[in-house]
Amino acid sequence: MPHTARPATLTRVAEEPFHDVEQAWFWTMGALRARHGGSRSGGGAVKRPCEPDDVVKCLDHLYRNRRIDLGHARVLRVWGERRVAPDVRRASEHLDAVLWDEAMDRLAWPLRMKGIVV
């Protein structure tokens, strides 16, 4: 009796958008860091509606249209790597917190339009 292969079952994993821009940004930074470290894993149990590059492209678009500047980008990189937002109540973090909030506000709309953030 010949062996017949069973048809592969396709399981569709629902894509879950991020709850807010900060969550999307921290996920993006973690994924970029893993990629830089040589990880090929898709990472995480939750399927996201984007790739890290999609978030970076939105940020690049804002920069090219002068909606954010290098100060915003620096703050996003530094605090994104730390995986915590700067605290406006701390004097040493106050300016970074202002830039962070501006960048998060400006990044929110394009990420919502793409379905990356709810």
VOBA-1610 file (N, C-alpha, C; in pm, whole numbers, padded with zeros to 5 digits, always signed):
BEGIN
Met+00084-00117+00000Met+00000+00000+00000Met+00089+00124+00000Pro+00075+00210-00099Pro+00161+00327-00106Pro+00128+00429+00004His+00232+00496+00044His+00219+00599+00147His+00169+00728+00082Thr+00063+00781+00135Thr+00013+00909+00082Thr+00036+01017+00185Ala+00082+01126+00136Ala+00109+01238+00227Ala-00021+01306+00266Arg-00028+01344+00388Arg-00144+01419+00435Arg-00133+01564+00387Pro-00244+01623+00355Pro-00237+01765+00316Pro-00195+01850+00435Ala-00114+01946+00409Ala-00068+02035+00515Ala-00185+02119+00565Thr-00193+02132+00694Thr-00298+02217+00750Thr-00241+02357+00767Leu-00315+02450+00720Leu-00272+02589+00730Leu-00338+02652+00852Thr-00258+02703+00939Thr-00313+02774+01054Thr-00285+02922+01035Arg-00387+02998+01035Arg-00373+03141+01016Arg-00363+03206+01154Val-00256+03274+01176Val-00235+03342+01302Val-00285+03485+01286Ala-00375+03525+01372Ala-00429+03660+01364Ala-00321+03761+01401Glu-00315+03866+01324Glu-00218+03971+01352Glu-00276+04066+01455Glu-00198+04095+01555Glu-00245+04181+01663Glu-00172+04315+01657Pro-00247+04424+01631Pro-00182+04555+01629Pro-00135+04594+01769Phe-00048+04689+01773Phe+00003+04739+01901Phe-00102+04827+01966His-00098+04831+02099His-00194+04913+02174His-00160+05061+02168Asp-00031+05091+02156Asp+00009+05231+02146Asp+00142+05243+02072Val+00181+05366+02045Val+00301+05392+01966Val+00426+05348+02042Glu+00430+05371+02172Glu+00548+05329+02249Glu+00569+05179+02240Gln+00463+05102+02250Gln+00475+04956+02241Gln+00531+04918+02104Ala+00482+04982+01999Ala+00531+04954+01864Ala+00679+04991+01852Trp+00717+05105+01911Trp+00856+05149+01900Trp+00949+05055+01977Phe+00913+05016+02098Phe+00998+04926+02175Phe+01011+04790+02106Trp+00902+04740+02047Trp+00907+04615+01972Trp+01001+04630+01852Thr+00990+04742+01782Thr+01075+04768+01666Thr+01222+04768+01705Met+01255+04839+01811Met+01394+04845+01855Met+01445+04708+01898Gly+01361+04631+01966Gly+01402+04496+02006Gly+01426+04406+01885Ala+01338+04418+01785Ala+01353+04337+01664Ala+01478+04379+01585Leu+01503+04509+01578Leu+01623+04555+01508Leu+01749+04513+01580Arg+01746+04518+01711Arg+01861+04473+01790Arg+01886+04324+01770Ala+01779+04245+01769Ala+01793+04101+01746Ala+01849+04074+01607Arg+01799+04149+01508Arg+01847+04133+01371Arg+01995+04168+01364His+02034+04275+01428His+02174+04318+01428His+02262+04214+01495Gly+02206+04145+01594Gly+02280+04041+01664Gly+02284+03910+01589Gly+02219+03903+01473Gly+02225+03784+01391Gly+02106+03691+01406Ser+02006+03731+01482Ser+01889+03646+01500Ser+01806+03642+01373Arg+01761+03522+01337Arg+01674+03508+01221Arg+01533+03475+01265Ser+01513+03469+01392Ser+01383+03432+01445Ser+01281+03541+01419Gly+01157+03499+01393Gly+01047+03594+01381Gly+01016+03654+01516Gly+01049+03582+01620Gly+01041+03630+01756Gly+00901+03658+01805Gly+00873+03613+01924Gly+00748+03644+01989Gly+00634+03551+01950Ala+00542+03535+02043Ala+00428+03447+02021Ala+00317+03519+01947Val+00321+03651+01945Val+00216+03730+01883Val+00262+03774+01745Lys+00179+03750+01646Lys+00208+03794+01509Lys+00168+03941+01497Arg+00259+04022+01451Arg+00234+04165+01437Arg+00199+04201+01293Pro+00127+04311+01272Pro+00082+04348+01138Pro+00187+04420+01054Cys+00312+04406+01093Cys+00417+04478+01021Cys+00551+04413+01046Glu+00649+04464+00976Glu+00788+04431+01000Glu+00851+04554+01068Pro+00962+04537+01138Pro+01027+04652+01201Pro+01058+04763+01099Asp+01093+04724+00978Asp+01125+04823+00875Asp+01007+04911+00840Asp+00885+04862+00856Asp+00766+04943+00828Asp+00757+05061+00924Val+00789+05037+01050Val+00787+05144+01150Val+00900+05243+01121Val+01017+05191+01088Val+01132+05276+01056Val+01102+05362+00933Lys+01034+05306+00835Lys+00998+05382+00714Lys+00904+05498+00748Cys+00811+05475+00840Cys+00722+05584+00883Cys+00804+05695+00950Leu+00898+05655+01033Leu+00985+05751+01099Leu+01069+05828+00997Asp+01123+05757+00899Asp+01202+05820+00793Asp+01118+05921+00715His+00994+05885+00687His+00904+05976+00615His+00882+06105+00695Leu+00864+06090+00826Leu+00847+06209+00911Leu+00973+06295+00908Tyr+01089+06232+00911Tyr+01215+06307+00908Tyr+01231+06380+00774Arg+01204+06311+00665Arg+01219+06373+00532Arg+01122+06489+00510Asn+01009+06483+00579Asn+00911+06591+00569Asn+00925+06693+00682Arg+01036+06683+00753Arg+01071+06778+00859Arg+00968+06787+00971Arg+00905+06671+01000Arg+00811+06664+01113Arg+00885+06624+01240Ile+00999+06557+01223Ile+01089+06530+01335Ile+01229+06564+01287Asp+01321+06580+01384Asp+01459+06611+01347Asp+01554+06510+01410Leu+01683+06535+01395Leu+01782+06440+01448Leu+01776+06428+01600Gly+01735+06535+01667Gly+01718+06528+01812Gly+01613+06425+01851His+01501+06426+01780His+01397+06327+01805His+01449+06186+01778Ala+01518+06170+01665Ala+01570+06038+01628Ala+01670+05987+01733Arg+01755+06075+01784Arg+01852+06035+01887Arg+01779+05986+02011Val+01680+06062+02054Val+01605+06025+02175Val+01533+05891+02154Leu+01474+05873+02038Leu+01405+05747+02010Leu+01502+05629+02013Arg+01620+05649+01957Arg+01719+05541+01957Arg+01768+05510+02098Val+01811+05613+02170Val+01869+05593+02304Val+01768+05529+02400Trp+01648+05587+02406Trp+01549+05536+02501Trp+01483+05408+02449Gly+01478+05391+02319Gly+01427+05266+02263Gly+01517+05150+02298Glu+01648+05173+02295Glu+01742+05068+02335Glu+01729+05035+02483Arg+01695+05134+02563Arg+01675+05111+02708Arg+01541+05046+02737Arg+01450+05054+02639Arg+01315+04998+02650Arg+01232+05062+02759Val+01254+05190+02775Val+01175+05270+02870Val+01171+05413+02818Ala+01060+05479+02840Ala+01048+05619+02797Ala+01114+05710+02900Pro+01169+05823+02856Pro+01227+05917+02952Pro+01117+05975+03041Asp+01156+06008+03163Asp+01061+06059+03264Asp+01070+06211+03270Val+00961+06277+03235Val+00958+06423+03233Val+00981+06483+03372Arg+00954+06405+03478Arg+00971+06456+03615Arg+01116+06461+03660Arg+01204+06391+03589Arg+01346+06394+03623Arg+01413+06506+03544Ala+01482+06591+03611Ala+01546+06705+03545Ala+01641+06660+03434Ser+01715+06554+03458Ser+01812+06507+03360Ser+01746+06445+03236Glu+01619+06411+03246Glu+01549+06347+03135Glu+01441+06437+03074His+01424+06555+03129His+01313+06641+03089His+01313+06673+02940Leu+01424+06721+02886Leu+01430+06756+02744Leu+01407+06633+02657Asp+01467+06521+02694Asp+01446+06398+02618Asp+01298+06357+02621Ala+01233+06376+02736Ala+01091+06341+02747Ala+01005+06428+02656Val+01039+06556+02644Val+00966+06645+02555Val+00982+06598+02410Leu+01106+06570+02369Leu+01131+06522+02233Leu+01064+06387+02209Trp+01068+06299+02307Trp+01005+06167+02298Trp+00855+06183+02273Asp+00790+06267+02354Asp+00646+06286+02340Asp+00610+06345+02203Glu+00690+06440+02156Glu+00666+06497+02024Glu+00678+06389+01916Ala+00783+06310+01924Ala+00804+06204+01824Ala+00692+06100+01829Met+00650+06060+01949Met+00542+05962+01962Met+00412+06018+01904Asp+00383+06144+01931Asp+00262+06207+01878Asp+00264+06210+01725Arg+00378+06242+01668Arg+00388+06253+01523Arg+00393+06118+01453Leu+00442+06018+01522Leu+00449+05884+01466Leu+00315+05811+01476Ala+00230+05853+01567Ala+00103+05784+01592Ala+00014+05777+01468Trp-00006+05888+01401Trp-00098+05890+01288Trp-00058+05795+01176Pro+00068+05800+01126Pro+00102+05707+01018Pro+00093+05560+01060Leu+00125+05530+01186Leu+00115+05392+01231Leu-00030+05347+01242Arg-00118+05438+01282Arg-00260+05405+01286Arg-00316+05385+01145Met-00276+05470+01053Met-00325+05460+00915Met-00284+05327+00851Lys-00172+05273+00891Lys-00124+05146+00836Lys-00176+05025+00915Gly-00251+05050+01023Gly-00305+04941+01103Gly-00204+04878+01196Ile-00093+04947+01218Ile+00011+04895+01306Ile-00024+04921+01452Val-00089+05034+01476Val-00133+05073+01612Val-00284+05092+01608Val-00352+05049+01714Val-00498+05068+01721Val-00532+05208+01766
//
